[in-house]
Amino acid sequence: MITFSLSLLALFIGYFLYGRFIERLFGPDSRVTPAVAKADGVDYIVLPNWKVFMIQFLNIAGTGPIFGAIMGAKFGPVAYLWIVLGCIFAGATHDYLSGMLSMRNDGAGLPELIGKYLGKATKQVMLVFTVLLLIMVGTVFVYSPAEILHTMGGDTIMWIAIIFGYYVIATMLPIDKIIGKIYPLFAFSLLFMAAALMVVLFIKNPVLPELWDHMYNMGAETHPEKWSDAIFPALFITIACGAISGFHATQSPLMARCVKSEKMGRPIFYGAMITEGVVALIWATVASWFFYGVEAPGYELIAGADKGFYTSAPAVVNLVCKDWLGITGAVLAMLGVVAAPITSGDTAFRSGRLIVAEWLKLDQRPIAKRLYICVPLFCVSIAMLVWQIENPDGFNTIWQYFGWSNQTLSVFTLWTLTVYLVREKKNFWVTLIPALFMTTVCSTFFFVSKQALGMPLEIGYFLGGVCFLIAVIYFTYWYRKYQKSINQ
């Protein structure tokens, strides 16, 4: 519990110190925001700051900081290091700057920002890439809650149809009608669940592995037949939400269109990510006790936890919440594994609609023009869902591709932010270092992952290092060329 306590403290200090540093670097001012200048009653609407924070938190979180942290905890205490450092120096910086940059560009979506700073060719590629990623998010967050609801009654297909029906309504209606009303409630539920579990953790004060004693992959040591992936790069793909996630850069523009003052950017964008990091820390600690705790190894005291280390993330959530929080915990667990992914899914489709509308320059005030975009998006998602259902390992396959695509998107976002900071003559190292790191992570994972090239780890590390050097050389070349051009 010492590592957990120090990690919590580090996140709070990170918000107040490094968050303030990043805020000063960007320089928010009193200019009119898009929510006021472009108010349309659909997507550009001024919302109360507390509501914007809660919606932003739920949009970027969903079940990501819960499921990812639980799976990442199987690596051991080293997961704490990634959550803390990743969240403060990469994820929260990524979310704040992408949200504020969107606000400075009339609420522009991520592909538009990429096109402005990385070029039109990159924009076209990332437009398709981003929309496909958002469709994948919506698709994976239909099937999993439908399967859970099926256990309560009804057919899975029926629940899929109901969830899709909700998606259509939530994606089409003005943001303040459904999202603005129910999202704060779901966000509060997730926060209350995390806070309650943290209190119980400190009361129980379990004996857990500490970081300084286990700087290696504990899962590979204790259960090599099930968890043999190398910490680098697998940990950094497994734990995305709670550390850094490219998906967040597609969600921040939604709230950039609803914020009344730029000066609220740090508590909303940087603060929501730090909050997500806290949630991830709590669940990583709960899972650590579940898998490695000295006093109750395997969590065998709870009926149904007979699979020990192999227990899935949703099962851990259900077991822990019911045992620690009683009836309230059972309800919160249901909200966590059902409502949270659904709410992430509908904002994914909403982001997809807005990105395509921006590309086609379609005014989104007429409902017919919203339909022009939504119908094709949902058709692609349904086709993907049918394939997923027909293939036994379809869900896991799509989820793995989503995980890599998600982190790859963060790479392009970080490079976009780096170019922006260079052009503004500001300290670009705050995004350059995370950009280089995540470039190496994603390229290495692509080389070694069984779902991609499946190369031996040694070759993957070498090629990942080559990608790192190429990125350094290309950026240095571009930077010198740019400096020369502005000095002429």
N, C-alpha and C positions, 0 to 999 in steps of 0.2 A: 504493500500500500504506500510505501515511501515514494516509489517511482510515480505512482498515480497522483499523489498529492503534489509533488514537485512539478509534474506535467500540467496539472490544473493551474497552479500558480504561474507557470511560464506562459500559458495562453492568456491569462488576464494581464500580465505585464506586457506581453506582446501587443495586445490591443491598445493599451494606453501609451506605450512608448513607440514601438515600430509603426503602429497604426497612425499615430500622430505624425511621425516622420514622413510616411507615405502621403498623408493628407497635405502636409506642407509642400511636399514635392510637386503634387499636382496643382495645388493652389485654387481651391473652390472660391467663388466670389458671389456677388449678389445679382448676377445677370438673370434674366427671365428664362425659366426652364421650359422644355418642350411641353410639359403638362399644362402650362398656362398659354404659351404661344401657339400651340397647335391643338388645343382642346377640341375634340370631335365627338365626345359623348360615348365613344366606343372603346378605344384603346388609349387615347390621351385624356386622362381624367385625373385631377388632383385628388389624392386620397390622404387621410390622416397619417402622420408619420409612423405611429405605432402600428397601424394596419399595413402600411407598406413594408415595415420590418417583418411582421409576422408572415405576410405573403411571400416575401423574398426568402425568408428562412425555409418555409415549407416547399417553395418551388425548387430550391437548390438541394434540399435535404431528402424528402421522401423517406424511403427506407435505406438510402445509401449509407449514411453514417452508422446505421445499425447493422445491416447485413455485411457490409464491407469490413467493418471493425471486428465483427465476430469471426469472420473468415480470416482476417489478417492476424487476429490474436493467436491463431494456431502457429504462427511463426515464432511466438514468444514475445518478451518485453521489448524487443527491438521495434515492434509496431508503435510503441509510444513515441519513439524518437522521430519516426516518419510523420506521425500525426502532428506533433508539436512543431517541428521545424518546417514541415511541409505547409501546415496551416498558416503559420505566421509569415514566413518569408516567400511562399509561393502562392498558396490558395487564396488567402485573404487579399494579398496584393493584386493577384490576377482578377479577383472579383471586383475589388474597389475600382481599379483603373479601367477595367472594361466597362463597368457600369457608368463611371464618370465620363469616359470617352464617348460612350453612346449618348449621354445627356448633352455633351458639347456638340454633337453632330445630329441634333434634332431627333434623338431617340432611335438612331440608326441601328439596324440589326448587325450581327457579327460579320456576315459576308460582306456587307457594305464597308465596314471598318477595315476588314482585311484587304478589300480591293483598293481602298484609299491609300493604305500604307505599304502593302506588299505587291500591288499591281493588279491589273485587270485579269490577266491569265490565272493568277492564284485565286482571285475572287470567283471566277467561273467554276474552278475545281472545287473550292471550298463551299460554294453555294450548293452544289449537288451533294457533296460530302455531308454538310451540316443538315440538310433537309432529310437525307437518308438516316442520319444518326437520330434525329428527332422522331422520325417514323419508327425506328427500332425501339426507342424509349417508350413511345406510346404502345407499341405492340407487346413488348415484354411485360409492361405494366397493365396489360389486359388479362393475359393468361393466368399469371400467378394469383391475383386476387379472385379470379373466377373459379380457380381450382379450390381455393380455401372456402369460398362461399358455397361451393358445391357440397362440401362436407356438412354444411348446415341444412341443406335441402335444395331441391331443384337440380336441373341439368346444367352441366358446365356451359354448353352452347347457349342456354337461356341467359346465364349470367354474363357471358361474353356479349350477347346482344344488348342486354341492359346497360352494361358499362359503355359500350360503343354509343348507345343512344345518349347517355349522359355526356360523353365526349363531344358529340355533335352539338348539343345544346350549349355546353360550357365554352366551346371554341367559338361559337357564332355570336353569343350574347355579349353585350358590353361588359368590361372587366369588373365593374362594380356591382353587377347583378347577382352573380353566383360566387365567383372567386373572391370578390371583396367582402362577401357576407359570411361564407362558411370556412374559408381558408384560415382566418385567424383562430377559429375554434379548433380546427385540427392541429394547427401549429401549437396552440396552448396545450393540447393533449400530449403531443410528443415531448414538449418541454417539461410538463408536469411528470410524465413517466420517467424521464431522465433524472429530474431532480429527486423524485422519490427513491429511485434506485441508488442514487448517490448517497442519500441519507442512510439507507439500509447498509450500503457498503461500509460507511464509516462506523455504523453501529456494530456490524458483524466483525469488521477489521480482520478480514481473512489473511492468512499467510500466503503470499503470492511470490512468484519469481521476480526478482528485481533486475533492472537493466544491467547493472554493473557485474552481475553474476552470469548473465545469459545473453551475451552479445553474439548469438548465432541462431540458426533456425532450429528451435526446440522441436517443432513438428517432425522434421526430418530425422531427428535423433530418437524420438519416442515412437513415431508411427511412420517409418520410411515408406511403407507400402501404400500410404494414402496421402502423404504430404511431403514430397521430396523436392518440390520446386525450390530453386535457389532464391535467396532473399532478394538479390539483384538479378533480374528486374521484377520478379513476380510480386513482391510485396507492394511495389509502387503502382502496380496495375490493380491489385486486389483491393487496396484501400485507396479509393479515389475521393469520393465525398468524405469530408473530414480532413483531407490533406490538400488535394487540388483536383479539380474536375473541369474539363472543357465544357461540359454541359451547362455549367453555371454561366458562362459567357453568352449562352443563348437565352438565358432566363433574365439576366440583369437588365437588358433593354426593356423588358416588360414593365419593370418598376421604374426605370429611367424615364418612362413616359407618364409616371404618376407622382413624381417627387416635386414638391413645390419649391424647394431651396437646395442648391448645390451643397450647402453646408451640412445637410443631413446625410451626405454620402457615406461618411465614415461609420456612423452607427448602423446605417442600413446595409451597405454592401460589405465593408470590412467586418462590422459587428456580427452580421448574420453568419459569415463564414467562421469566425471565432466561436460563435455559439454552436455551430455544427461540429467544430472540432471538439468542444466540450462533450457533446452527445457521443461522439465517436470514442473519446477517452473512457467515458462511463461504460459503454457497451464492450469495449476492448477489455476493461478490467473485470466486468461481469463474466465475460467469456474466458478470460484467463483463469479465474477461479473455477469455472466450469471444467476447463480442460487440464489445468495444472495445479489447482489449489491443493495445499498440503492437508488441510483439515477435512476436505470433502472431495477427493479426487473423482473426476467423472460425474460429479453431481448425482451420485447413486441414491441419495436420499429421496429424490423426487421420482415418483412413479412415472414410468414412461421414458426415463432417460437412460435406457439400458444400452444405448449404442455408444455412450461415452464420447470419445474424440470424434466419432463419425457423425454425431448429431448435426443436422442441418441448421442454418441460421434461423429460419422461421421457428423451428422446434425449440431452439434455445430461448427465443423471445417469449414464446407461449409458456414454456416451463417456468422460466424465471419470474415472469410477471404474475402468473397465477400463484406461485409459491410465496413470493415476497410481498405482493400487493393485494392478494385475495381477489374478490369480485371486481374491485376497481381495476386491478392489474389485468384481469382477463378482458375487460372492456377496452382498456388502453392498448393491450396487445392486439386486439382485433382491429382497432383503429390504425395501429402501426403497420400491420401486415396486409390490411385491406384498403383503408382509406388513403393512407399516405402514398402508396404507389399509384393509385387512381388519380390523385391530385397532381402528381408529377407527370402522369401521362397526358392529362388534358392541357396542361400548360406547355407541354412539348408540342402538341398539335397546334396550339395557339401561336407559339413561336414560329412553327413551320408556316402557318398561314401568313403571318406578318412578313417573314423573310421573302416568301414568294411574291407577296403583294408589292413589297418594296422593289423587287427585281422587275416585275411587270408594270410597276407604277400604276397599280389599281387602287383607286380610292375605296377604303373599307367601310365607309359610312353606309352605302347601299347594301342591304343584306344579300341581294342577288350576287354581287361581286365577291362577297365572302364565300358564298356557295361555290362559285367558279373554282376557287382554290381548294376548299375543304373536301369536295367530292373526290377529286383525284388522290388527295393525300390519304383519305380513308380507304379508297379502293386498293392502293398499294399496301396499306397496313393490313387489310383483310386478306390479301393474297399471301403476305408474309405469315400471317397468323395461321392460315390453312396449311401452309407448308410446315409450320412449326408443329401443328397438331398431328399431321400425318407422319412426321418423322419422330421416332422414339426419343432421340436426343436433341430434338429441335430447339427446345427452350435453352438448354445449356449452350448450344452452338451459337445461337443469336446473342445470348448474354455475354459470351466470351468475345465475340466480335464487337459488341457494344462497348465492353470494357476497354479494349485497345483503341477503338475509334474515339471514345470519350477522352482518353489521355492524349491522343494524337491531336485532337481539336485544341486542347490546352496548349500544345506546342505552338500551333499557328497563332493562337491568341497572344501568347507571350512574345513571339517575334513581332507581331503587330504593335504591341505596346512598347517594345524596345525601339522600333523605328520611330514611333511617335515621340518618345522621350528624346531620342537623338535629334529629331527635327526641332523640338522645342528647347534644345540645349539644356536638358536636365539630366540628372544622374540616371543613366540608362542601365547601370550595373544591377539595379534592384530587380530588373526583369531579364537581363541578359543571362545572369547566372542560372536562374530557374529554367530559362529557355534552353540553354545548353544541356542542363541536367536531364530535363524531360525529353529532349531530342534523343539523348543517349539511351534513356530508359525505353522509349517506344521503339526505337530502331533495334535495340538488342532483343526486346521481347518479340518483335516480328521475326527475327532470325531464329530464335530458339523455341518459340511456341509451337506446340504440336498442331495447333490450328492454322499455323502459317507455314514457315519453311522447315521447322523442326530440326535445325542444325544442332550439332554438339555444342555444349555450353562454352567450351574454350574458343571455338570458331565464332560463336555468337558474340562473345566478349570482344574478340579482336575486331570484328566487323562493326560492332557498336562503337568501339574506340575510333575506328576509321571515320564513321559518321560524325563523331564529335569533332575530330580534326577538320573535316570538310566544313562543318558549320562554323568553326572558329576562323578558318582561312577565308571563307566566303564573306562572313560578317566583317572581318578586318579589311578585306578588299573593298567591300561596299562602303564602309565607314570612311576610309581614306579618300575614296572617289567622291563621296558626298561632301566631305570637308573641303576638298579641293574645289569643287563646283561652287560652293557658297562663298569661298574666299576670293574667287576670281572677279 
